[in-house]
């Protein structure tokens, strides 16, 4: 069981590092767009377009549902401890 726990913590660490690297890359792409504007290239413009679509999809109802879900997770986690 200890070996499985060590494996899961290693997998979790790898996923966290990949996620952090992705966010840094996304921040870099946004920075390039802010500096160069429309002349930043097709890839950067497509990433910015996808981010704007994602922001438009997130409505107050979605934010409320996510907040409620997180509150329920925290509530059940605190109750089980």
TASULJO-V987052 format. One record per run of one state. SS is the DSSP state (@ for helix, = for strand, . for the rest). FROM is the first residue (numbers start at 1). LEN is the number of residues. If there is no record, write none. Layout:
BEGIN
ss/from/len
SS/FROM/LEN
SS/FROM/LEN
END
This chain:
BEGIN
ss/from/len
./1/1
@/2/38
./40/2
@/42/16
./58/2
@/60/21
./81/1
END
